[in-house]
Amino acid sequence: MKEKAKPKELKKVLKFIKSKKTHDIEYFGKEKNKDVFIIHLESLQQFMIDYKYEGKEVLPNLDKFYHDKHTISFDNFYHQVAQGKTSDAEMMLENSLFGLPTGSAMVSYGTQDTFDAAPEILDEKGYTTASLHGDVPTFWNRDNTYKSWGYEYFFSKNYYPDNNKDSFNAGYGMKDKIFMKDSVSYIQKLPQPFYAKIITVTNHYPYDLNKYDEDISSWHTGDNSVDHYVQTAHYLDEAFGEFINYLKASGLYNKSVIVLYGDHYGISNNHRAAISKILNKSKLTDYDLANFQKVPFMIHASNLKGYTDHTYGGEIDVLPTLLNLLGVNPNRYLFFGTDLLSKDHDQTVAFRDGDFISPEFTKYLGNIYNTSNGLTIKKMSKAEQTTYDQQQSEVNRELSYSDDVLTGDLLRFYHPKGFKHIDKDHFNYQKAHAIKKLNREQDKHKNSIYYLNKDKSTVHLYHTDAPELKDEK
């Protein structure tokens, strides 16, 4: 497919993208030159926001952040992943490109394709870029894909002390509390402004925690594969709260744009009986399951006036929204999403299988519902049918065109004026090389948190109740 692709195939894609362009003067550049934290909330779903169990708030830190006076939170934001799960979410978040209908785009195309990804774009604007993850670098082909995306640093599992201790790990990598605390030793040395993505893992199936890490009771749905989700979600919340406290203590909090997103569902539709009990519904419909695909999305920054935004959107829309806030025109790039804060934002949210949700219609699992009331639509008026057909056509085209971009590596033919694609061979994620480079760069730029603290570590400002670290001073 790639070998046969021609530059002219890009024309129809660009024409489609142009038809979706948005304009957002109100928010453009509002947070220009600020540091950016992207915090990946593993498997966290929107229904957990403000959720109480046995009279206890499960996510007190995230709930407080969600309702903060400087946080714009979205309550109609959907994951749009397929088989690639987390890798699909990362592809959309960093590129505004959909994942593939089957398999993982990061695995299949991450090594060789050309991308216009967030790290590459922000590097052009003077940002230091880093991804931090407490798992092995090869998972989802991150060690290769991140080079294609332009990440300057990738701090993976082997960068962290005692990373192979059984008590330091759960499920798919290091426990969030330990991982996030140890990440500070790298974050503090990043030259500013920086773009740092922090990928949590503890709230991932099979929702495994040691007894001493459990600070809340499990559910009792009768489905053991689901019941511990509430405990790992609570643990994630505690880890997030500790990290936010560090940002405040170090002075980074008010200097940063903090973006939080849930990457995909944690509880699949296969657990209908358990979902009914969790949501306290006597009868669970497919419309309920469609709304169960909502995940949290929040943007926090000191210049923003917080509120809950009811706009419909998904992971494909994150990058253009963020770039606009940072004063980078998203219309310069080939993005399939649109700025969530723009009045021109397209509110039709495509799912990878061709279903979709819009303010008018919810098409899910073969049925069509009225989004406003959840009732099945058996017959449409002529006007409704026209709107529905237009939305379905748009969904079909954007999924198809996004696939064309990936499978044909079409971005190698796209050259916005003044934008230069990165050289993948420039990046080296070997620990010794990266640490040496990080120290050299922070000495050169003289604006990291470490440097501003007179070359003294800020790790002591980070406080965690992780019992595994109780002997550390």
Secondary structure, 3 states (H helix, E strand, C coil): CCCCCCCCHHHHHHHHHHHCCCCCCCCCCCCCCCEEEEEEECCCCHHHCCCEECCEECCHHHHHHHCCCCEEEEEEEECCCCCCHHHHHHHHHHHCCCCCCCCCHHHHHCCCCCCCCHHHHHHHCCCEEEEEECCCCCHHHHHHHHHHHCCCEEECHHHCCCCCCHHHECCCCECHHHHHHHHHHHHCCCCCCEEEEEECCCCCCCCCCCHHHCCCCCCCCCCHHHHCHHHHHHHHHHHHHHHHHHHHHHCCHHHEEEEEEECCCCCCHHHHHHHHHHCCCCCCCHHHHHHCCECCEEEECCCCCCEEEEEEEEHHHHHHHHHHHCCCCHHHCCCCCCCCCCCCCCCCEECCCCCEECCCEEEECCEEEECCCCCECCCCCHHHHHHHHHHHHHHHHHHHHHHHHHHCCHHHHCCCCCCCCCCHHHCCCCHHHHHHHHHHHHHHHCCCHHHHCCCCCCHHHCCCCCHHHCCCC
